[in-house]
Amino acid sequence: MAHREWDDLDRAASRARARFLTGELVTGGTRPAILSSWQRSRALGIDPERIEPVYDPALDPDSRLVHAAGPVLDWLESRIAGTRASVFLADDRGKKLQRRVGEPDMNRRLDASHEAPGFCFPEHLVGTGGLGLALVERRPVRVLGAEHFGERSQSHVCVAVPIHNPLSGRMEGVIDFIGQLAETDPDVEILMIRAGHAVEQRLLEQAGQRERALLQAYLRASERGRSGSGLRGPLDGPGSLSDRMLGHEARLLLRERAAELIASAHRAAVEVALPDGRTVTLLTRPVEASSGGSGVDGLAVEVLLPEGSPRSPGRLLTPPFTGRPPGPAAPAGTADTAGTADTAGTADTAGTADTAGTADTAGTADTGGRPGDAWLLAVGEPGVGRLAVAARRRLALLSKAAAHIGTTLDVTRTAEELARTAVPDLADFATVDLLEPVLRGEEPGGAAGSPARGKLHRAALHGVRADFPLYPAGGPVDFIPAAPQARCLAGERAVLESDLHTAPGWQAQDPARVKQLLAQGVHSLVAVPLLARGTTLGVATFYRCDQPEPFGDDDLALAEELATRAALSLDNARRYTREHTVALTLQRSLLPRALPELTAVETAHRYLPAQAETGGVGGDWFDVIPLSGARVALVLGDVVGHGLHAAVTMGRLRTAVQNLAALDLAPDELLARLDDLVISLDQPLDQGGTAAPGETEATGATCLYAVYDPVSRVCTMARAGHPLPAVVEPDGRAYFADVPACPPLGLGGLPFETCELHLPEGSRLVLYSDGLVEDRNRDIDLSLEQLRAALSRAGRSAEETCGTVLDTLPAPGAGDDVTLLVARTRALPAGSVASWEVPPETSAVPGLRAAAGRQLAEWGLSDAAFTTELVVSELLSNALRHAAGPIRLRLIRDRSLICEVSDGSSTSPHMRRAALHDEGGRGLFLVAQLTARWGTRYTDRGKVIWAEQPLGRPPGRTSREVPEARAELTVDSLLAAFDDPAFEEL
């Protein structure tokens, strides 16, 4: 999984780098730290094709940093042996000081590329790289393949960890790993972080001022009081006799006993039995740091070697780590006095580079060890030192948590961030278990353990290695009441188990799994409840196995602080999940569930909601609205913003468009009315009638409204701030329609303009939201060209076109909705439309009525002739009596029979209920009763009155039927109710 993540990041960075180097504006596609480094490199004029580091011959092989890092580098060399990887130590200016390689023949290749001691690789000289970026960011960094600025490093991965002085915080240098991207295990990041900690620990132990003072005082006292005796130098460190004389295990045992003696703070002489059966004596005596002081500043522990010890030290066999690779445990030759009274004596300050060889009496590697010799084992202060370092590291971890926990509003991702932050600084493994309602965004309720509270679900698991027998992430977990996690949830307080070998509750949870965990070294855990705003969300559990020290009170407090911070982020994510779910449900309920089947167009659509962690539900909407005269309206809009507000606004605008479309408004007029509505939405008033501070949330939207007429094959469009629609002609040629650009909805003050396109039958009209083509990682012109090319290759159907577009275009950005609506045009055959010019006299009505009847007979619709003739008579009579010419009659045979009468007047007829003795006023009432629907639409030349009759079922809409009245309607009753002169000739 981690390798796949690296590959995805490298591919994205490769695309972004290619655009960056060509001079394009790149605002995404790679991590912000990398992009900032690229920008700095370009500003400095660095040529990625010619990276030439500067050589500085001034090298100090005996510096404190080199001395502290040497054993750690040796240990890392053993870890990368047999690979094409290398590890470097550099100073705080980016100059490489030391090098270790996985294969010996790499030295020659690295020398040829100047990857050698003395060459400087700061960012301002070589551009983006692991070493230089670590110096700039002052934190561990990873640079993958294409993230490097230079060409020659495109196949490499670099992991660089700054080395800080643990006491002052000053950056001393960088430890840098370089390997092949395709061959490197992502776990190298944890390896390098621990190696960096090891170097810092050794620097701490070298730099302890009081420890050095104690050692010097000890050596001076020994020189004055025991001149000529068998006192020797440090037992540990370069030039030591420890492993040769005692063996590694025995040396560890002696160091533990020395720590206990120093913590006791008094003189002692103790015999210690070694694992091989020999016995040595440990002597402690006080050391005063100042000659005239009266108090005891510290203690020195000497070891009297047994008979038969070796006389030659040989070479150093002790690794820099003792007991828990890769973390340090008081490396050889360093001071480790920084502990409490219980742990202070784990110090071996005697062997620092500054002091071990400065006293003549300290002994050297050339001095043989004689039986009875006293060798310095440890020196230190009881209860002082390590607390300050631990506090600094706790603060660093909390700072890291603030930066890395809660970066998204996704519950599972936040849980994973908590687990990753805790490892390896606090724990070797971390798990986060959340209540199932929390994952759904719901409020967990009920008492602890009650069914109402819900079950636990493992949301995150992270550790220093993958093959660890903990319950996997993604599934349910069920803790018995005696388990630490269950007790933690029940009491809503943290539970510390410092020794899991004596934790019956934990062992009873899953005996078989517990046995495996103990065998792999798990020895201590902390379970911490995740509490936020009085609500229990779950439990976080931290385990130690590689780190030998069990969790203590300080660790418990640190874990609680981490959990508290993470819980707030988790609760924010939970609340957002709830809002996102509500908004998504609302949005889906407001969008069309199915598009109508129409003669005018064949339609298909795609809708991809925005991802929750990047923006949530957006405000895209679309619609296909049947209009009179077999026409159809195509709508696609986008409300600015995300979340519940955008979804609600989208629903209001969609409803408004449907209502305005029912009025048969022209596209420009409809958008003008919609613009007024959006402006009114930005003026919420409180109960007092004035806008309340902070209540106004600005609303903005874009919209494209198109009306297609299958009779004339003309499409009339207008847009308000929306992307241009695309048109694909029957031969496959695609282009973007030149619809006039008008401001988005909500600005007001400017008119909207329309354009008309003649679309051959089989053309495809493509409407889309900006989420399809606008992305921070892509240029808009490139995206539009990719869309045009995809449309040119797409199949002829609307469904094929939708599929081709989404399959061909790069994956759209997750921060915005993506909506696509494709309409393939159809045309009504010429034989399905009949029209007549109407002379301006009522005597023409009978002839036109008869002509309409003959046309219906030709269409095989004689059954509808009577009703149609009645409708034609009424509509023509009204036009002749109340309107101006020219007048035209048109019949359209579609899924329904449509009768239209157009005239040059803008006066709209209206239906009324005539009184018993009224001579007229019943015509439109009869039309409404005999047809499915009727209405008026306005044109630039006047108006059109239309009526539709369904074919194949009784006339009239079910919702408007009056069954009893309709059953009694006869020809005589209808004519008796109609009193116009035009019917005298019936």
N, C-alpha and C positions, 0 to 999 in steps of 0.2 A: 504493500500500500504506500509506504513512504517513498520507495523507488518510483512508483507511478506518479506520485506528487512531484518529485524532483523532475521527472521527464516532462510533465505538464508545464511546470514553471519554466523549464529550459526552452520549450517550444514557444511559449508565449513571449519570453524574453527575446528569442531569436527574431520573431516578427517585429517586436517593438524596436529592437536595435537596428534592424534593416531600415525601418522608417526613420529612426533617429539620425542615422548616418547619412541619409539622403536629404536631410534638412527639414523633414516634416515635423509638425508640432505633435509631440507624443505626450499625452496626459495620463496614460495608463498602460496596461499590458505587462507591467513589471512592478516590483516592489518599490515603494517611494524612496527608500534609502538608495537603491541601485540607480533609479532615475535621477535623483539629485546628484549622485556621483558622476553619472554620465554628463550631466549638464556642467558640472565643475570642470571635468576633463576637457570638454569641448571649449569651454571658456578659456582654458589655459593653452589652447592650441596644440594639444597632444595628438599626434598622428597614430591612429590604431594600427596602421600597417608597420610602423617603425617605433617600437618601444625599446628605448635604450637606457637602462639604469646606469646611474653614476657609481663609479668605484671610489671607495674611500679606504686607503690602506691602513688607517689607524685602527687597529684592533687590540683589545685588551683581553687576552684569554684568562686573566685572573680576576676579572671584575666580579662584584658580588652577584650580579645577575647570571653570569656564565657559571659561576660556582654553584649557585642554587639550582639552576636548570639542568646542569649536566646529568645527574642521575635520572632525572625525569625523562630527558631526551633519550638516554640509554634504554630506559624501560619502554618508551614509545617505539624505539627502533626494533625492539623484540616483538612488539605487537604488529608492526607493518612488514616484518620479514617475509620475503618471498612475493611481495607485491610491487607494483610500479608506483609506489608512493614515497613521499619524502616529508620530513618534518624539519622546520627551521626555527631558530630562535633569533629574534631581531630586537634592536634597542628601541627607544622611544622616538627615534627619528626615521625608523624604517630600514636601518642598515642591518643586514643579516650577519649574525655573529657565529652561529653554529649550524651544522647540518647533519641530519641522519637520513639514511636511505634504506629502502626495502630490499634493493638488489645492488650489489657492489658495482656493476657496470653502469649504473645510473650516474655515478659521480662524473664520468667523462661527458655524458650528455648534458648534465646540469651545468657543468663548467662552460660548455660551449654556448649555452643560452644565458650565461651570467647569473644563474641561480646558485650563487656561491657566496661564502662569507666575504664581506667587504663591499658587496654591491648593495645599493640603496633602492628600495622599492616603495617610497611614499607615494601617495595618490597624486601629488602635484608633479611627479616626474613620470610615472608610468600609467596613470589613469586608474580606472576602477579595478581593484583586485582585493583579495582577502586581507592581506597585510595592511595595505594603505587604508582600506575602509574601516578596519578595526581601530586604527589610530584616530580616524576622524570620529567614528561613532562612539568610541570608548566603551565598547561592549562586544561580546562575542558575535561574530558575523559569519555568514555562509554566502559564498559567491559561486553560482553554478554556471558552467559552460558559457552560454551566450551573454550572461550578465557581466562578464569581463569586458573591459573596454578594448583591450588589445586582441588582435587576431590570433596570435600564437597560443592564447590561453583558452580558446573556445571549447576545447575538449576536456578541460580540467574542472575540478571542484576544489575550492579552497575553504577551509574552516580555520578561522583565526580567532584567538582568544587573547585579549589584553592581559598583561601581568601588572597588577596594581600593588603598590606597597601596602600591606595590610594595616599598617599603623597610620601612615600619612594619607593614604588614598591616592598618592601620586602614581601615574603610569610609568612603570619601569621599562616595559618592552612588550613584545607580542610573541606568542608561540603559534606557529602557522603550519597547517597541514595542507599538502598539495597532492592530489591523486587524480586518476582518470575517472571522469564522471560515470562512465558505463560500468566501472568495476568497484566503485566505492560504496561501502555499506553506510546508509544514513546514520547508523549508531555512532559513527565517528564523531558526531557533534558532542554526544555525552562523554565520549572518551577524552576529547580535547578540553572540554570544560573541567573535567576532573584533573586532567594534567595541569591545567592552569592553576587550579586551586592548590595542587601539590607544590608548584613553584612558589606561589604566594606564601604558603606555609613555611617553606624553607627560607624565604626572605624574612618572614616574621621572626623565625628562630635565629637568623643571623643578626637581625637588627635590634634585638632586645637590649636596650642600654643598661638596664639594671642587671640583666643576666651576664652581659660582658663585664660589668663592673665586679659582679660577684666572682666571676671566673678569674679575673686579673687579681682580685684580692686573695683568692684561694691560692693562685700560683705564687704570688709574692710571699704569702705566709708559708707555703710549702718550701720555698727556696730559703727563707730565713731560718725556719725551724727544723727542717729535715734535710739539710744539704747533705748530699752523698747517700741518701736513702734510696730505696727502690721505687720512688714515685715515678710513675709514667704518665704519658699524655692521655688523650681521650681514648676510651675503649672503643668508641664508635667513630666512624668517619674515615676519610681517606688516610691511609697509612695505619689503620687500626689492626689490632690482633683479634677482634671479637669472634669472627666466624672461624678463623683458624684455630683459636684456642678453645672456644666454647661451643661453637655451632649456633646456627640461627635460632633454633628453638630455645636454647638456654639463654641466649642474649635477650630474647623477648621476655622471658621469665624474670631475669634480673632487672630489666627496666621497669616491669610492673612493681616489683618489690621496692625498687628505688623510689618510685612515685609514692608508694605508701609511706616510706620513711620520711620523705620530704614533707608530706602532708602532716605528719605527726609533730613536726617542728621541735624536736629535741634530739639530743645525742643518742646514738644506739649502735650496737654491734650485733648483727644478726647473721646466723649461719643459714645458708640456702642450699638445699639439695638440688642438684642438677638432674635432668632426665637421664643422663648416662651413669648416675650413681655417685659422681664426685660431689664434693661439698666446697663451696666458696663462702667467704665472709664479706659481708657488706658493712662498711663503717660510715657513720654520718658524723659530721662535726660542723659547728656553726661557722659562718663566714660573715665578717663585717665588711661592708662596702667601703666604709671610711675608717681611717686609722684611729681616730679618736672617739668613735661612737661607742655607746654603751649598749645598744640593743642589737639583737640578732637580726641581720638583714636577710639571711638565707642559709641554706644548708647545702653541703657538698656530700656526695655519696661516692665512696671509693670501694673498689672490689679487690680483694686479695686473691690472686689466682692460685689454683691448686698446683701441686707437684705434677710435672710431666706436661706442662703446657708448651706449645710450639714456640720456637725462638724467632721465627721469621714470619712477617705478616703476609708475604705473598701479595697477590693482587686483590683488590676489593671484590669480595664476593656478595656483599649485602646489597639487595635491591633497594631502590629509593622508597619502596612501599613495604609495609610490614603488616600482613594479615588481611588486607582487603584491596587488592588491585581493582580499579585503578586509583582509588583514593589514598591519600597519604596517611601514615600513622607514625609521626615523628621520624622523618627520614634520617638516615645515618649522618652523623656529623653536624647536627643542627640543634638549636635550642628550642625546647618545647615546654617551657615553664608556664605557659599561659593557661592555667586552669584554676579551678576552685580548690578549696582545701582538700577536697576528696580526690582531685585529679591532677593537682599541680605537678606532681613528681614525674610525669611522663616526659620530663625534659632532659635533653642531652645537649646542653649549650656548649659543652666543652670543645666541640669540634668545629667551630666556625673558622672560616678562612682568616678572620681578623685576629684570632687569638690562639688557635691551636698550635701554631708553630712559632709564636713570638717569644715565648718564655724558654730559656735554655733548659729548664728542668722538665719541660713538657714532654719530652720524648719525641722521637721521629720514627719514620718508617725504617730507618737504618739501625735503630736500637733494638736489640733482641729483648725478648721477654724472659725474665728469670723467675723461678718459683719464689713466692713470697713478695713479688713486686706488687705495689699498690697502683692500680689504674683508676683514673677518674671515670666514673660511670655517669653521673648526673649532677647538676647544680641548679638550684632554683629557689623561688620564694613560695612559701605556702599561701595558697588561696589568691594569687594575683596573676594576672596576665591574660588568660584565655577568655575571660568574660568580655573584655573590650573588643576582641576580635569577633567573638560570637555576636555581640550586639551589632557590630558593623555589618556582618553578613545577614543578620535578621533584617536590618533596615534595607539592605540591598535587595533582599527577596521581596519585601513588601513593596519596594519601588517597582520591581519587576512585575509583581502582581497587579499593581495599579495600571501598568501599561499594557498588560497582556490578558487580563481577565475582563470580560464584558465588552469585547471589541465588536460584537454583533448582538442582535436581539433574537438569537436562536438559543433555545434552552439547552439542547444537546451540545451545541458548539461551546457554550459558556461552561458547561460541565467539563468538557474536554480541556478547555483552557485552564481550569483550576487544577486538573490532574497533571497537565504538562508543566505548569508553573512550579508545582511542588517537587518535581523530580528533575534533577537529583539533589537539589540544594537542601531540601528538608527530608525527603524520604527516597527510598529506592523504588517503591511502587505506591501508586495512589489510585483509589477507586472512588467514584461518585455515584451514589444510588439515590434516585429521585422517586417520589411518589407518582404513580401513573397519572392522577389528575393534573399534576404540575406539567407533565409533558404535553398534555392536551390544552394547557392554558387555563385550566379550571382551578378553582379555589379548593384546596384539600380541606376536608372537614372531618369531624368526629374525633374521638379520643384516640390516643396511641394504641395501635393494634386492632382497632375496630374496623369492620368491613367498610364503613362509610369513609374511612380515611384513604382507602385504596392500597394496593400492593406496591412494593418497591420494584423499580426497574433499573438495571445497571446502565447508566447513561454514558459512563466513561471509565476507561482503564488505561493506565500508562505506567511504564516502568523502564528499568535500565536494560531489560531483555524481554524477548517475546515469549519464550517457553516457560511461563510461570503458571502454576496450577491454581490460579484464582478463577472465580466465576467470570466468564467472558462478558464483554460489553454487548448490549443489544437485547438481552434476555431478562426475565424476571429473577429476582432473588428473594429468598424467604429466610429470615433469620429467626432462630429459636429465641425465646424470651431471655435466656441466660447469655446470649452472645453479646459482645461489647456493643455492636451496632444497635441491637434492640434495646439495650439498657440506655444507650445514648439517646435514642428517640423517645423512650418512655420518660426519662428524666429531663430531657431537653438540656443536657449538659455533656461536656466532653468526657470521654472515658480513656484513661491511659492504662495500657497493659505493658509494663516495662519488661516482663519476662513471660513470653508465651509458653514456655515449658511448664509454667506453673499457673496457667490460666484455664481452669476447667470449663468455664463457659464458652470460651473460644474453641477449645478442643472438642467439645460436644457438638458443635455445629455440623461438622462433616468429618468424622474421624479419619476416613481414608484420605481425603484431600489434605487434612491437617498434617497427616504423617508425611505427605509429599512436601508440604511447605516447610516443615521443620527440617527435613532432609536437605532442602536447598538453602537453609540458613536463616529463615525468618525467625526473628527473636523478639520483636517489639512492634507494637502498633498503637496508634491514636485514632479514636473514632470521635468525630466532631459533628454536632447537629448543624444543619443549614437552616438558620432561622432568619426571617426577614419580616418586619412589620407585624410581629406577633404570630406569624404563620410558619409552621414547620414544613419545609420543602423536601428534605431528605437527609442523608448522612454522607459525609466524606470520611474515608478511612485511609490512613497513611501507614505504610509498612517499612521496616528496615530489615535488610538481610546482609548486604555487602558492607554497610557501615557498621563497625563493631560496637559503637556506643549505643546503648538503648535510648529511647526517647526519655527526656527529662522534663522538669517543670517548664524550663524556658522553651523547649520544643512544643510543649502543650500550649503555652500562651501564643506562640507563633502560629501554630495550626489553627487556633481559635480565631486569631486575627485574619488569617487567610480565608477561613470559612465565612466569617462575617462579611468580608468584602465581596466574596463570590456570591453569597446568598442574596445580597442586594441586587447584583447583576442578574442572577437567576430569576428573582422575582420580577424585575423589570422585563426580562425576556418572557416570563410567563404571562404577565399582563399584556404585553404586546402580542403574544401568540393568541390570547383570547380576542383582542381587538381585531387582529388579522383574520381570525377564523370568522368572526361576525361579519367583517367587511367583505370577505370572500363569499360567504353565504349570501349576503345581501346582493352583492354584485351579480352572482350567478342567477339569482332569482329575478334580477332586473334585465339581464341580457336575454335575447331571443333563445328559446329552447329549440326551436326548429324554424327554418326559413320557409315561407309560403312557396308553393309550386305555382308558377306563373307562366303565361304564354310569352311574355315579353323577354324574360331572361332566364337563364339557367345559373343558379348561384351556388357558391361554396364559400366556406369561411374557416379561419383558424384563429383561435385566441389563446395566447400564452400569458398567464398572469406573472407579474413581477415576483421575484423570490423574496421571502419574508425578511432575510437578513440584510438585504440591500435597499429595500424601499417598501415592500409590502404591496397590498392590492392597489392598483392604479385606477384611473378613471376612464379607461377606454370603453367605448360602446359602438355598436353598429346596428343597422336595421335595414330591412327590406320592406317597403310599405307599398301595397297596391293602391293605385290612384284610378281615377275615372278615365274612361276612354282607353282601357287596356294598358295604360301607362304604369310605370313603376318608379318609385323614389328609392335611391340608394343613399344611405347615410353612414358616415363614420366620423366619430368625434373623440376627443381626448381632453379630459379635465386635468388641469395642472394639480400635481400633488399625489399623495398616496394615503391609504388608510380609509377609515370610516367616512371622513368628510368627503373625500373624493368619490367614494362609492355612492353616497347619498346624493351628491350633486349630479353625478352621472345619471342616476335614476330620474331626477327631476328634469334634467335636460332632455333625456330620451322621451319622457312622457310629453314634454312640451313640443318636441319635434313631431311626434305622432299627431298631436292635436292641431298643430299648425299645418301639417301636411293634409289633414282632413279638410282644411279650408281651401285646398288647391292653390296655395300661394306660390308665386314664382320663387326660384331659389334665392335671389338676392333679397326679396322682401321677407322670406322666411328667416334668413340669417339676421336681418335687421331686427325682427321681432325677438329672435333668440338673444341677440346682443343686449336688448333692453332687459330681458329677463335676468341675464347674468349680472348686469349692473345692479339690479334690484336685490339680487342675492348677497351682494357685498354691503348691504345696508341694513344689518339686523338691528332691531331696536329692543331695548329692554322695556319693562312694564311702564316705566315713566315716559317712554316715547323718545328717548335719546339713546345714542349708541353708548353702550357700556364699555369702559376701557378694557382692552384685552379680549373683548368678545368677537370683534370683527376678524374673520379669517378670509383673506383675499381669495377670490375665486377667479380663475381664468380658464379658458377652454379654447380648443381649436375644433373646427368642424368643416366637413366637406359634404355638400348636398347636391345630388345629381338627379335629374328626372329624364327617363328614357321613354320615348314614344315609339312603339313597334310599327306604327302605321307610317309615320314620316321617317323613321330611323334616325331621328335627331335626338341628341343628348344635350340637355342644358345644365350647366354646372356653375356653382359658385363656391368659393372657399374662404374661410376665415382663419388665416394663420396656419392652415394645414398643408402637409406636403402635397406636391403635385401628383395627381392621379396618373397612372400609366395606362396606355392603350396598346393592345396587341391586335394587329390586323389579321384577317384570315390567312394571309400568306406567311405569318410569323414575325413580321416586322414590328418591333416594339419601340414606343417613344413615350415621352411624358407630355401630356396635354398642357397647352399653354393657357392655363386658367389664371386670370388676373389675380395678383397677390393682394389680399386685403388683410387688415389687422385682425388679431385674435378677438374672440368674444370677450366682452367685458371692458373694452377701452372706450367705445362709443365715439360719436362725433364724425365718423367717416362713412361714406356709402360703400355698399358691396356691389361688385360688378359680376356679370355672368359672361359665359362664352358658350357657343353652340358648336357641336361637333356632329358631322354626319358619319355614322358608324355603319359600315357594311355588315350584313348579316353574318354572324359567326365571329364578330370582333369580341375581344374580352376587355372589359373595363376593370382595372385593378385599383382598389382603394386600400390604403394601409396607414397605420399609425407611425409616428416618428421612432418608436422603439425598434422597428424593423431595420432602419437604416442609420440611426444615430447612436453612436457609441463612443465613449472616450478613447477607445483603442483603435477606432477606424475613422478615416477621413470621410466626410459625408459625400463628397463627389465620387470617391471610389465605391462607396456603398451603393449609390444610385446606379453607377455603371454596372456593378455586379448584379443588381436587381434587373436592370434592362437586359443584360445578357442571359440571365436565368429565364426571364419571360420569353425571350426569343427561342429558347430551346424547349420550353414547356410543351406538354401535350395540349390537344385542342380543348379538352373539357375543363370546366372550372375546378373540379376536384384535382385533376392532374396538375393544373397550374399552381394551386395552393401547395401541393406536395413538393413540386419541383423547387419552388421559391424557398421553402423552409429547409429543404435538403441541400440546396446549393449554396445559399448565403452562409457566411460564417455565423456561428452560434450568436444569437443576439445577446446584448448585455442584459444581465439579470436585474438591473435597477429600474426597468420600466416595462410596462405591458407591451405585448406585441399583438396587434390585431391586423388581420388580412381578410379582405372581402373581394371576391372575384365574381363578376357577372358576365356571362357569355350571352351576347345579344341574339335575339330572334326577331324575325320580321313577319308581320301578318301578310298572308298572300293577298294579292290585289283582288281576287275574287271574294275575299271575306269582308270587303269594305264597299259600300254603296253610298253615293252622295248625289244630292240634287240641289240646284239653285232654286230658290223660292221667289216667285214674283211677288211684288209688294201689294197683293190684293187677296182678300179672303176667299175669293172664288177658286183660287188655286189649291185650296186645302183638299177637296175631294180627290182631285187627280193625284196629288202627292200621296194621299192615303192609299189610293188604289195601287200606285207604283210600289209603295212599301209592301203591300200585300203580295204583289207579284214577285218581288225580290225574296220574300220569305218562302214562297212556294219553290223558287229555284233552289233555295238552301235546304229545302226539306223541313221547314219549320212552320208549316201551315197551321199547326195547333196553336202557335203563338200569334197568329195573324190578327185575331179579334182584339186582343189586349194591345198589341202593338199599334193597330190602327187607331184605337182610342187614345193612346198616349201621343201618337203623332198629331192627331187632331188637336188635342189640348195644347201641346207645346207650340205648334205652329200658330194657333189662334192667339195665344198670349203674345208671341213675338210680333205678329202682324198688328195687334191692337195696341201694344204698349211699347214696342221697341222700334229702332231704326234699322234700315238696311245697311249693308247687304245681309240677307238671311239665307241660311244654308241648312239643309237636313242631311244627316249622315247616320247610316246604320252600320254597326260593326258586329260581326259574328266572331265571338271569342269563346271563352268558357261560359260566358253569359251573352245575352243579346243586348246590345247597347244602342240606345237611340239618343242622338244629340241634335240640338237645334242651336245654331250660333247666330248672333246678331251684332249690330254695331253699338248697342246701348250698354251702359254700365249699371243700369238699374237692376237690382236683384229682386226677383219675385219672392213672395213668402206665402206660406200656406196659412189659411185661417179656417175657422169653423163657421160656415154660413148659417144665418138664422133661417127659420122655417119659411119666411116669406121673401127672403133675398132672391133676386133674379140671377145672380152670379156668385162667383167665389168658391165654387165646388170643384173646379178643374184639378188643381194641384192636390186637393184632398184625394180625388179618385186616383191620380197618378201614384200617390204615396201608397194607396191601398193595393194597387194592382202590380206594383213593381217591388223588387227587392230593396232598392235604394235609389235616391235621386239627389241632385244637388246642382250647384252652380260653380263654375270656375271662370276666372277673368283672364283675358288675354290682352295683348297690346292693341287689339282692334275691337275689343268689346267684351262679350261674355259668351259662355256656352252653358246651356241648360241640358242636363243629361239625365237619363234614367236607365236602370239595368234590370233586365228580367232574367232570372235563372233558367237554365235549360235543363229539362229532365226532372224537375220537381215543382211543386206548387209555388206560385209567386208569393212574394212577401217574406220578410225575415221573421223567424220564429218569435223573436223578442217583441215584434211589433204587430203580431197577428191579433185580429179580433175574430175568433172562430165563428161565433154565432152570427155576427153581422155579415161575415164573408159568405157563409152558407146561404144566406137569404138574398145575396146579390144576384140579380138577373139583368138581362139586357134592358128590359123595360124600366126597371128601377134605376139603373144607371143613367139611362137617357132622360128619365123624368127628373133626376137630380141635376142634370146638366142643361142649361138654358141658353147656351151661346148660339148665335145665328149660324155658325159654321156647321152645326149638326142638323140643320134643317134639311139638308140633302141626303142624310143617311138613309 
